[in-house]
Amino acid sequence: MRSRTDAPLRWRRTPVPASALAGAVLLAGTGLVLGRPDVIAVGLPLALAGAWALFRPPHAGSVQLALTLDAESDTGAVEGRIEVGGDAEWIQLVVDQGGERTGAVETGPGEAATARTRILHSGPGEALAVTARALQHDASWASIPLPRVTAMWNAAPGTRRAAELPLSPRLIGLHGGHEGRRGGSGGDFRDIHPFAPGDELRRVDWRATARMARRPGELLVRRTNALSDSAVVIALDAVDDLGAVVATWGSGATARSGPTSMDLGREAALSIAASAIDAGDRVAFHALAPGGRSVRSGSGARHLERLRGVIAGVGADGDGTRYRRTPPVPSGSIVFVLSTFFDGAAADLALRWSASGQAVVAVDVLPRPQAERLTPVQTLAMRTLLLERAGVLQDLRGAGVEVDGGRGDGAEDRGASDAAGTRAEGGAMTHAHELRVPGSMPAPVLRMGAAGLIVGGVLLLNPYPMWWTIAVASALLSVLIPRTMGSWVAIACLAMGVVLTEPSAGRTALAVLLVHVAHVVASWAWAVPWRSRIRLRVLLPGVRRLLVIQAIAQTVAAVLVLAVPPLHGPGFSWLAPLGAAVLAGASATILRLSPAPGSDPASTDDPATGANVGGRS
């Protein structure tokens, strides 16, 4: 099973380039005020990184997402594969498995991850879902979240074959495995009858002829009953899906509800069908819901597989009304009605079929209610509903309908009881989902690595303990809450080490490197959610960009430190305020006029899409 989408990218600028340019302006202004070319040089890589991001914006492209599902030998799990392609260097994926958020992946184009999803319930369900957005230029640009891509999986219920099913009082089939009422072959002894045209000579009973013949030449034959098949009709009420946990009724939250009525109903339906087909009977299936699917009567292994697929695809499809479609039922059939029998509509159909002469078995598929954590009002409402349901089941018994599995109180019968062989545990699984990302590291490693790098740089370049304290506090805050931009406060403490110490070519070169590396790594950590896993190759474009900028910045810094004299004296007093004003104005103009292809102000944390890919922990 494969689900694929191709979505266009709409970009918007993040605070990363603004922080880089702001840092460059502050360092340049400080250097001009103090007459320190080395301080100006420290801000060069920040200025180049910000300019690179603003003047080389990402082009409007698209991202392709493909989700592939394959069944495992373990029927309780599905193996999924997430493949990514597109025009972005960094793609963030948020992965949901079985309706639960299981993690995030930072990857580039190519196969991103594999997922093993535990199937909690039979029937149709969301096995794998992915929400994505793209990043460019060290998280300087971010796309708005792309539409959520889902891969649905129809989980077939389990079966447990029954030794014998109830039969219709009238067997009208021409062949099968049950004793019929018509004369024929294959069944038990019927009677002794005079030979008539059409009888086979091998059926002549010579002993009976010798003993009972009334005249010479009269032959007597032994007649047997014909074998007939039973016409089985399975009607599954697909309006309600109620779990064992009563607190989840009506909420649709079946992840932690235990086995649900649809789990038991699907399993009972397939178990009845498998047992009937094993006995040579013909089976038809109908989903009692508006627009419900039907399968015509048939027999054999192929028909059983067809039924398995259709039953696995039947989900709760109620519209809040008592309407149930009334499928055609051939005369002489036995009808199994599988329902919770809460609103009485399925019971009305059962009574109608019973009145028309059909054999009807009502199968109660309500799991045993678990009433924990209910308020007194909710407990009273539950008891009222169960009493009403008990009355419906009692009416069925009074009309001669066999009720299988229910005692009127939600008692522990699981589906079709011994006849249908339903699974007592339902579809519930306790094993966790798995998300595997080869060649990756967890996001906390990146966040803590960024904090450690910045703090180490501060300890190396800044000799004052007060700045150490500020840097450590800011770095720890950035690890826990990246959106506070605490990393850039710690980077400022690093740069202050150059401002507060004597000029040195070696210290300047080291500061140029550390400030730039800290900015890049802090940008990565700012964009990555806490539970994400980062494929290492997605960092390579940022590393290449860092090396190019470092080659330029280190060269210019060496020229400024070694060739430009200190800007001291009365002749330079006007340069500091003028230079700071020009730099601030230029940065503001660049930020305002920089192109923003496909820019969209939409938030990346839209709860409707669940795209928590913006770096919040």
C-alpha positions as CSV (number, residue, x, y, z in Angstrom):
1,M,0.0,0.0,0.0
2,R,1.5,3.3,-1.0
3,S,0.5,7.0,-0.4
4,R,2.3,9.8,-2.2
5,T,2.1,13.6,-2.4
6,D,3.9,16.4,-4.1
7,A,3.4,19.8,-2.4
8,P,4.8,23.2,-3.3
9,L,7.1,25.0,-0.9
10,R,6.1,28.4,0.5
11,W,9.0,30.0,2.3
12,R,9.2,32.5,5.1
13,R,12.2,34.0,6.8
14,T,13.1,33.0,10.4
15,P,14.8,35.1,13.1
16,V,18.2,33.4,12.4
17,P,19.5,35.9,9.7
18,A,18.3,38.9,11.8
19,S,20.2,37.6,14.8
20,A,23.3,37.2,12.7
21,L,23.1,40.7,11.3
22,A,22.3,42.2,14.7
23,G,25.3,40.6,16.1
24,A,27.5,41.8,13.3
25,V,26.2,45.4,13.7
26,L,26.7,45.4,17.5
27,L,30.3,44.1,17.1
28,A,31.0,46.5,14.3
29,G,29.6,49.4,16.3
30,T,31.5,48.4,19.4
31,G,34.7,48.1,17.3
32,L,34.3,51.5,15.8
33,V,33.5,53.1,19.2
34,L,36.6,51.5,20.8
35,G,38.8,51.8,17.7
36,R,39.3,48.0,17.6
37,P,39.5,46.4,14.2
38,D,39.8,43.0,15.8
39,V,36.3,43.4,17.3
40,I,34.9,44.4,13.9
41,A,36.6,41.3,12.4
42,V,34.8,39.0,14.9
43,G,31.4,40.1,13.4
44,L,32.5,39.4,9.8
45,P,31.3,35.7,9.6
46,L,27.9,36.7,11.1
47,A,27.5,39.5,8.5
48,L,28.5,37.1,5.7
49,A,26.2,34.3,7.0
50,G,23.2,36.7,7.2
51,A,24.0,38.2,3.8
52,W,24.3,34.8,2.2
53,A,20.9,33.8,3.6
54,L,19.2,37.0,2.5
55,F,20.7,37.4,-0.9
56,R,20.5,33.7,-1.9
57,P,17.0,32.8,-0.9
58,P,15.6,29.4,-1.7
59,H,13.7,29.1,-4.9
60,A,10.1,28.0,-5.0
61,G,10.2,24.3,-5.4
62,S,8.3,21.3,-4.0
63,V,8.8,18.3,-1.7
64,Q,7.7,14.8,-2.5
65,L,6.6,12.4,0.3
66,A,5.9,8.7,-0.3
67,L,4.7,6.4,2.4
68,T,4.8,2.6,1.8
69,L,3.2,0.0,4.0
70,D,3.9,-3.8,3.9
71,A,2.5,-6.5,6.1
72,E,4.9,-8.3,8.4
73,S,4.9,-12.0,9.2
74,D,3.7,-10.7,12.6
75,T,0.1,-9.9,11.8
76,G,0.0,-7.4,14.7
77,A,2.4,-5.0,13.0
78,V,2.9,-3.2,9.8
79,E,6.3,-2.2,8.3
80,G,6.4,1.3,6.8
81,R,8.9,3.2,4.8
82,I,9.1,7.0,4.5
83,E,10.8,8.4,1.3
84,V,11.5,12.1,0.8
85,G,12.5,14.0,-2.3
86,G,12.5,17.7,-3.3
87,D,14.3,20.9,-3.7
88,A,15.3,21.6,-0.1
89,E,18.6,20.8,1.7
90,W,16.9,20.1,5.0
91,I,13.5,18.5,5.5
92,Q,11.8,18.0,8.9
93,L,9.3,15.2,9.3
94,V,6.9,14.7,12.2
95,V,5.8,11.0,12.3
96,D,2.6,9.7,13.8
97,Q,2.1,5.9,14.1
98,G,-1.3,4.5,14.9
99,G,-2.6,8.0,15.7
100,E,0.2,8.6,18.3
101,R,3.1,11.1,17.9
102,T,6.2,8.9,17.9
103,G,9.0,11.2,16.9
104,A,10.5,13.5,14.3
105,V,13.2,13.1,11.7
106,E,15.7,15.6,10.2
107,T,16.7,14.5,6.8
108,G,17.6,15.4,3.3
109,P,16.2,14.1,0.0
110,G,16.2,10.3,-0.1
111,E,14.8,7.6,2.1
112,A,14.3,9.1,5.5
113,A,13.2,6.4,7.9
114,T,11.5,3.1,8.4
115,A,8.7,2.5,10.9
116,R,7.2,-0.5,12.5
117,T,3.6,0.2,13.6
118,R,1.8,-1.9,16.1
119,I,-1.9,-2.4,15.0
120,L,-4.1,-1.8,18.0
121,H,-7.4,-2.6,16.4
122,S,-8.6,-4.5,13.4
123,G,-10.3,-2.7,10.6
124,P,-9.3,0.5,8.7
125,G,-7.0,2.8,10.6
126,E,-4.2,5.3,10.2
127,A,-1.0,3.2,10.3
128,L,1.5,6.0,9.4
129,A,1.2,9.8,8.9
130,V,3.8,12.4,8.2
131,T,3.8,16.2,8.4
132,A,6.8,17.9,6.8
133,R,8.4,21.3,6.4
134,A,11.6,22.4,4.7
135,L,14.6,24.4,6.0
136,Q,17.3,26.2,4.0
137,H,20.5,28.0,4.8
138,D,21.0,26.8,8.4
139,A,17.3,27.3,9.3
140,S,17.4,30.9,8.0
141,W,14.4,30.0,5.8
142,A,11.5,27.7,6.7
143,S,8.6,26.6,4.7
144,I,5.1,26.5,6.1
145,P,4.0,23.0,7.1
146,L,3.0,20.8,4.1
147,P,-0.3,19.0,4.0
148,R,-0.3,15.9,6.2
149,V,0.2,12.6,4.4
150,T,-1.4,9.5,5.7
151,A,-1.2,5.9,4.9
152,M,-4.3,3.8,5.9
153,W,-4.2,0.1,6.6
154,N,-7.0,-2.4,6.7
155,A,-6.1,-4.8,9.5
156,A,-7.8,-8.1,9.1
157,P,-9.2,-9.5,12.3
158,G,-8.2,-12.8,13.7
159,T,-10.3,-15.9,13.5
160,R,-11.0,-19.0,15.6
161,R,-12.9,-21.7,13.8
162,A,-15.9,-23.2,15.5
163,A,-16.8,-26.9,15.4
164,E,-20.4,-26.3,14.3
165,L,-22.6,-23.4,13.5
166,P,-26.4,-23.2,13.9
167,L,-28.2,-24.2,10.7
168,S,-31.3,-22.9,9.0
169,P,-34.4,-25.1,9.5
170,R,-34.7,-25.4,5.7
171,L,-31.7,-26.4,3.7
172,I,-32.5,-25.8,0.1
173,G,-29.0,-26.0,-1.4
174,L,-28.2,-28.7,-4.0
175,H,-24.9,-29.7,-2.6
176,G,-23.0,-29.2,0.6
177,G,-22.1,-30.9,3.8
178,H,-25.4,-30.9,5.8
179,E,-28.1,-33.5,5.9
180,G,-31.0,-32.3,3.8
181,R,-34.7,-33.3,3.6
182,R,-34.6,-34.1,-0.1
183,G,-33.8,-37.5,-1.5
184,G,-30.4,-37.8,-3.1
185,S,-27.0,-39.1,-2.5
186,G,-24.3,-38.6,0.1
187,G,-26.6,-38.4,3.2
188,D,-27.9,-40.9,5.7
189,F,-30.4,-43.7,5.0
190,R,-33.8,-42.4,4.0
191,D,-36.0,-45.4,3.1
192,I,-36.4,-48.5,0.9
193,H,-38.4,-47.7,-2.3
194,P,-39.4,-49.7,-5.5
195,F,-37.0,-49.2,-8.4
196,A,-38.1,-46.3,-10.6
197,P,-36.8,-44.8,-13.8
198,G,-33.8,-42.7,-13.0
199,D,-32.6,-44.8,-10.1
200,E,-29.1,-46.2,-10.4
201,L,-28.6,-50.0,-10.4
202,R,-25.8,-49.8,-7.9
203,R,-28.4,-48.6,-5.4
204,V,-30.4,-51.8,-5.6
205,D,-30.6,-53.4,-2.2
206,W,-30.5,-57.1,-3.1
207,R,-31.2,-58.3,0.4
208,A,-34.2,-56.1,0.8
209,T,-35.4,-57.2,-2.7
210,A,-35.1,-60.9,-1.7
211,R,-37.0,-60.4,1.5
212,M,-39.6,-57.8,0.6
213,A,-40.3,-58.0,-3.1
214,R,-44.0,-58.6,-3.7
215,R,-43.8,-60.0,-7.3
216,P,-41.2,-61.5,-9.5
217,G,-38.9,-59.0,-11.1
218,E,-39.5,-56.2,-8.6
219,L,-36.4,-54.4,-7.4
220,L,-36.0,-52.3,-4.3
221,V,-33.5,-49.6,-3.9
222,R,-32.0,-48.0,-0.8
223,R,-32.5,-44.2,-0.9
224,T,-30.5,-41.6,1.1
225,N,-30.9,-38.0,1.9
226,A,-29.2,-35.4,-0.2
227,L,-26.4,-33.2,1.2
228,S,-27.3,-29.5,1.1
229,D,-25.5,-26.4,1.9
230,S,-26.7,-23.7,4.3
231,A,-27.2,-20.1,3.2
232,V,-25.5,-17.9,5.8
233,V,-26.0,-14.1,5.9
234,I,-23.8,-12.0,8.2
235,A,-25.1,-8.5,9.0
236,L,-22.6,-6.3,10.9
237,D,-23.9,-3.2,12.5
238,A,-21.2,-0.6,11.8
239,V,-22.8,2.4,13.4
240,D,-21.2,2.2,16.9
241,D,-17.6,1.6,17.9
242,L,-17.6,1.4,21.7
243,G,-14.5,0.4,23.7
244,A,-14.3,-1.5,26.9
245,V,-13.4,1.7,28.8
246,V,-16.8,3.5,29.2
247,A,-15.1,6.9,29.7
248,T,-14.1,6.8,26.0
249,W,-17.6,6.2,24.6
250,G,-18.5,8.9,22.2
251,S,-15.1,10.4,22.0
252,G,-13.6,8.3,19.2
253,A,-10.5,7.8,21.3
254,T,-9.9,4.1,20.8
255,A,-6.2,4.0,21.3
256,R,-6.5,3.3,25.0
257,S,-10.1,2.0,25.1
258,G,-9.2,-1.7,25.0
259,P,-11.0,-4.0,22.6
260,T,-13.9,-2.2,20.9
261,S,-17.3,-3.5,19.7
262,M,-16.1,-3.2,16.1
263,D,-13.0,-5.3,16.9
264,L,-15.3,-8.0,18.3
265,G,-17.8,-7.6,15.5
266,R,-15.3,-7.9,12.7
267,E,-13.7,-10.9,14.3
268,A,-17.0,-12.6,14.9
269,A,-18.1,-11.9,11.3
270,L,-14.9,-13.4,9.9
271,S,-15.0,-16.3,12.3
272,I,-18.5,-17.2,11.3
273,A,-17.7,-16.9,7.6
274,A,-14.6,-19.1,7.9
275,S,-16.4,-21.8,9.8
276,A,-19.4,-21.7,7.4
277,I,-17.1,-21.9,4.3
278,D,-15.2,-24.8,5.9
279,A,-18.5,-26.6,6.2
280,G,-19.2,-26.0,2.5
281,D,-21.9,-23.3,3.1
282,R,-22.5,-20.2,1.1
283,V,-21.9,-16.9,2.9
284,A,-23.1,-13.3,2.2
285,F,-22.0,-10.3,4.1
286,H,-23.7,-6.9,4.7
287,A,-22.5,-3.8,6.7
288,L,-25.6,-2.3,8.3
289,A,-24.7,1.4,7.8
290,P,-25.6,4.1,5.3
291,G,-23.4,3.2,2.3
292,G,-22.2,0.0,3.8
293,R,-20.5,-2.6,1.7
294,S,-22.0,-6.0,0.7
295,V,-20.6,-9.2,-0.6
296,R,-22.9,-11.5,-2.5
297,S,-23.3,-15.1,-1.5
298,G,-20.5,-17.5,-2.4
299,S,-18.2,-20.2,-1.1
300,G,-14.7,-21.4,-1.4
301,A,-11.2,-20.1,-0.5
302,R,-11.3,-17.2,-2.9
303,H,-14.6,-16.0,-1.5
304,L,-13.3,-16.2,2.0
305,E,-10.3,-14.0,1.1
306,R,-12.8,-11.6,-0.5
307,L,-14.8,-11.5,2.7
308,R,-11.6,-11.0,4.7
309,G,-10.7,-7.9,2.7
310,V,-14.2,-6.4,2.9
311,I,-14.6,-7.1,6.6
312,A,-11.2,-5.6,7.3
313,G,-12.3,-2.5,5.5
314,V,-15.5,-2.0,7.5
315,G,-15.2,0.9,10.1
316,A,-17.6,2.7,12.2
317,D,-19.7,4.8,9.9
318,G,-22.6,6.1,12.0
319,D,-24.3,9.4,11.2
320,G,-26.2,9.7,14.5
321,T,-29.5,8.3,13.2
322,R,-31.3,5.0,13.7
323,Y,-31.3,4.3,10.0
324,R,-29.9,1.0,8.9
325,R,-29.9,-0.2,5.3
326,T,-32.0,-3.4,4.9
327,P,-30.1,-5.9,2.7
328,P,-31.8,-8.6,0.8
329,V,-31.9,-12.0,2.5
330,P,-32.6,-15.1,0.4
331,S,-35.4,-17.4,1.7
332,G,-34.2,-20.2,3.8
333,S,-31.1,-18.4,5.1
334,I,-29.8,-18.2,8.6
335,V,-28.9,-14.6,9.6
336,F,-26.3,-13.6,12.1
337,V,-26.9,-10.0,13.3
338,L,-23.8,-8.6,15.0
339,S,-24.5,-5.4,17.0
340,T,-24.3,-3.7,20.4
341,F,-28.1,-3.3,20.3
342,F,-28.1,0.1,21.9
343,D,-30.5,2.0,19.7
344,G,-32.7,-0.9,18.8
345,A,-32.4,-0.5,15.0
346,A,-30.4,-3.7,14.4
347,A,-32.9,-5.5,16.7
348,D,-35.8,-4.3,14.6
349,L,-34.1,-5.8,11.5
350,A,-33.6,-9.0,13.4
351,L,-37.3,-9.2,14.4
352,R,-38.4,-8.4,10.8
353,W,-36.3,-11.2,9.4
354,S,-37.5,-13.6,12.1
355,A,-41.1,-12.7,11.3
356,S,-40.5,-13.5,7.6
357,G,-39.4,-17.0,8.5
358,Q,-35.6,-16.7,8.6
359,A,-33.5,-18.3,11.3
360,V,-31.9,-15.3,13.1
361,V,-29.1,-15.3,15.6
362,A,-28.4,-12.0,17.4
363,V,-24.7,-11.7,18.4
364,D,-23.9,-9.2,21.1
365,V,-20.4,-7.7,20.5
366,L,-20.3,-5.2,23.3
367,P,-17.1,-5.7,25.4
368,R,-17.4,-5.9,29.2
369,P,-17.8,-2.3,30.3
370,Q,-15.0,-0.9,32.5
371,A,-16.6,1.8,34.6
372,E,-13.5,3.2,36.3
373,R,-13.0,6.9,36.6
374,L,-16.6,7.7,35.9
375,T,-18.5,10.4,37.7
376,P,-21.7,9.6,39.5
377,V,-23.7,11.2,36.7
378,Q,-21.8,9.2,34.1
379,T,-22.3,6.0,36.1
380,L,-26.0,6.6,36.2
381,A,-26.1,7.2,32.4
382,M,-24.2,4.0,31.8
383,R,-26.6,2.0,33.9
384,T,-29.6,3.5,32.2
385,L,-28.1,2.6,28.7
386,L,-27.3,-0.9,29.8
387,L,-30.8,-1.4,31.2
388,E,-32.4,-0.2,27.9
389,R,-30.1,-2.6,26.0
390,A,-31.1,-5.4,28.3
391,G,-34.7,-4.8,27.4
392,V,-33.9,-4.9,23.7
393,L,-32.2,-8.3,24.1
394,Q,-35.1,-9.6,26.2
395,D,-37.5,-8.6,23.4
396,L,-35.4,-10.6,20.9
397,R,-35.5,-13.7,23.1
398,G,-39.2,-13.3,23.5
399,A,-39.7,-13.3,19.7
400,G,-37.8,-16.5,19.3
401,V,-34.5,-15.0,18.2
402,E,-31.5,-16.7,19.6
403,V,-29.3,-14.2,21.5
404,D,-25.7,-15.2,21.6
405,G,-23.2,-13.5,23.9
406,G,-25.2,-11.0,25.7
407,R,-26.8,-11.2,29.2
408,G,-28.1,-7.7,29.1
409,D,-25.4,-6.2,31.2
410,G,-22.4,-6.1,28.9
411,A,-21.2,-9.4,30.3
412,E,-18.0,-10.9,29.1
413,D,-18.9,-12.6,25.9
414,R,-16.6,-11.8,23.1
415,G,-18.5,-11.7,19.9
416,A,-20.1,-14.9,18.7
417,S,-19.1,-16.9,21.8
418,D,-18.2,-20.5,21.1
419,A,-20.0,-20.6,17.8
420,A,-18.1,-17.7,16.3
421,G,-14.9,-18.1,18.2
422,T,-14.0,-14.5,18.8
423,R,-10.8,-13.3,20.2
424,A,-11.2,-12.4,23.9
425,E,-8.3,-9.9,23.9
426,G,-9.7,-8.0,20.9
427,G,-7.2,-6.1,18.9
428,A,-5.3,-4.5,21.7
429,M,-1.5,-4.6,21.6
430,T,0.9,-3.5,24.3
431,H,4.1,-3.3,22.3
432,A,5.5,0.1,21.4
433,H,5.8,1.5,17.9
434,E,9.3,1.7,16.4
435,L,10.8,4.5,14.3
436,R,14.3,3.7,12.8
437,V,16.5,6.4,11.3
438,P,19.8,5.0,10.1
439,G,22.9,7.2,10.4
440,S,21.4,9.6,12.8
441,M,21.8,11.1,16.2
442,P,19.2,12.3,18.8
443,A,18.4,16.0,18.9
444,P,19.4,16.4,22.6
445,V,23.0,15.6,21.5
446,L,22.9,18.5,19.1
447,R,21.4,20.9,21.7
448,M,23.7,19.9,24.4
449,G,26.7,19.9,22.0
450,A,25.8,23.5,21.0
451,A,25.6,24.6,24.6
452,G,28.9,22.9,25.4
453,L,30.6,24.5,22.5
454,I,29.4,28.0,23.4
455,V,30.3,27.6,27.1
456,G,33.7,26.2,26.2
457,G,34.4,29.2,23.9
458,V,33.3,31.6,26.7
459,L,35.6,29.9,29.2
460,L,38.5,30.0,26.6
461,L,38.1,33.6,25.5
462,N,36.4,35.4,28.3
463,P,38.4,35.6,31.6
464,Y,35.6,37.1,33.7
465,P,33.4,34.7,35.9
466,M,30.4,36.9,35.7
467,W,30.2,36.3,31.9
468,W,30.7,32.6,32.5
469,T,27.6,32.5,34.7
470,I,25.5,34.4,32.2
471,A,26.8,32.1,29.4
472,V,26.0,28.9,31.3
473,A,22.5,30.0,32.3
474,S,21.7,31.2,28.8
475,A,23.1,28.0,27.2
476,L,21.1,25.8,29.6
477,L,17.9,27.8,28.8
478,S,18.5,27.3,25.1
479,V,18.8,23.5,25.6
480,L,15.4,23.4,27.4
481,I,13.6,26.1,25.4
482,P,15.4,27.0,22.1
483,R,12.8,29.6,21.2
484,T,14.2,31.9,23.9
485,M,17.2,32.5,21.7
486,G,19.4,32.0,24.8
487,S,22.2,30.6,22.6
488,W,22.8,34.0,21.1
489,V,23.0,35.6,24.5
490,A,25.8,33.1,25.3
491,I,27.5,33.9,22.0
492,A,27.5,37.5,23.0
493,C,29.3,36.6,26.2
494,L,31.9,34.8,24.0
495,A,32.4,38.0,21.9
496,M,32.7,40.1,25.0
497,G,35.9,38.1,25.7
498,V,37.5,39.8,22.7
499,V,36.2,43.2,23.6
500,L,37.4,43.0,27.2
501,T,40.9,41.7,26.5
502,E,43.9,43.1,24.6
503,P,44.0,42.7,20.8
504,S,45.7,39.5,19.6
505,A,45.8,38.0,16.2
506,G,45.5,34.4,17.5
507,R,42.6,35.2,19.8
508,T,40.9,37.1,17.0
509,A,41.2,34.2,14.6
510,L,39.9,31.8,17.2
511,A,37.0,34.1,18.1
512,V,36.1,34.5,14.4
513,L,35.9,30.7,14.2
514,L,34.1,30.0,17.5
515,V,31.5,32.8,17.0
516,H,30.6,31.5,13.5
517,V,30.5,27.9,14.5
518,A,28.4,28.7,17.6
519,H,26.0,30.7,15.5
520,V,25.6,27.8,12.9
521,V,25.2,25.1,15.5
522,A,22.8,27.2,17.6
523,S,20.7,27.8,14.4
524,W,20.4,24.0,13.9
525,A,19.5,23.4,17.6
526,W,16.9,26.2,17.5
527,A,15.1,24.5,14.6
528,V,15.2,20.9,15.8
529,P,12.5,19.4,18.2
530,W,13.6,17.6,21.3
531,R,12.4,14.2,20.2
532,S,13.8,14.4,16.7
533,R,16.6,12.3,15.2
534,I,19.0,14.0,12.8
535,R,20.6,12.3,9.9
536,L,24.2,13.4,9.9
537,R,24.4,14.0,6.2
538,V,21.7,16.7,6.4
539,L,24.4,18.9,8.2
540,L,26.9,18.7,5.3
541,P,25.5,21.7,3.3
542,G,25.8,23.9,6.4
543,V,29.4,22.6,7.0
544,R,30.4,23.5,3.5
545,R,28.8,26.9,3.8
546,L,30.7,27.4,7.1
547,L,34.0,26.6,5.5
548,V,33.5,29.0,2.6
549,I,32.5,31.8,4.9
550,Q,35.4,31.0,7.2
551,A,37.9,31.2,4.4
552,I,36.7,34.7,3.5
553,A,36.3,35.9,7.1
554,Q,39.6,34.7,8.3
555,T,41.4,36.4,5.4
556,V,39.7,39.7,5.9
557,A,40.1,39.4,9.7
558,A,43.9,38.9,9.3
559,V,44.1,42.0,7.1
560,L,42.1,44.1,9.6
561,V,44.2,43.0,12.6
562,L,47.6,43.1,11.0
563,A,47.3,45.9,8.4
564,V,44.8,48.4,9.9
565,P,46.1,50.5,12.7
566,P,44.0,51.1,15.8
567,L,41.4,53.8,15.1
568,H,42.3,56.1,18.0
569,G,42.7,59.8,18.2
570,P,40.7,63.0,17.6
571,G,40.6,62.4,13.9
572,F,38.4,59.3,14.3
573,S,35.9,60.5,16.9
574,W,33.2,61.1,14.2
575,L,33.7,57.6,12.7
576,A,32.1,55.6,15.5
577,P,28.6,57.0,15.6
578,L,28.5,57.5,11.8
579,G,29.6,54.0,11.1
580,A,27.2,52.5,13.7
581,A,24.3,54.4,12.2
582,V,25.2,53.4,8.6
583,L,25.6,49.7,9.6
584,A,22.3,49.6,11.5
585,G,20.5,51.4,8.6
586,A,22.0,49.0,6.1
587,S,21.0,45.9,8.1
588,A,17.4,47.1,8.6
589,T,17.2,47.9,4.8
590,I,18.5,44.4,3.9
591,L,16.1,42.7,6.2
592,R,13.2,44.7,4.8
593,L,14.0,44.4,1.1
594,S,15.4,40.9,1.1
595,P,13.3,38.6,-1.2
596,A,11.1,36.1,0.4
597,P,9.9,33.6,-2.2
598,G,6.5,32.2,-1.3
599,S,6.6,33.9,2.1
600,D,3.6,33.1,4.2
601,P,3.1,34.4,7.8
602,A,1.4,31.2,8.9
603,S,2.7,29.7,12.1
604,T,4.6,26.5,11.9
605,D,2.9,25.3,15.1
606,D,-0.6,25.0,13.7
607,P,-2.4,22.6,16.1
608,A,-4.7,21.6,13.3
609,T,-1.9,20.0,11.3
610,G,0.1,18.8,14.3
611,A,3.2,20.2,12.6
612,N,5.3,20.7,15.8
613,V,8.5,20.9,13.7
614,G,9.6,24.4,14.8
615,G,12.0,23.3,17.5
616,R,9.9,23.6,20.6
617,S,10.8,21.0,23.2
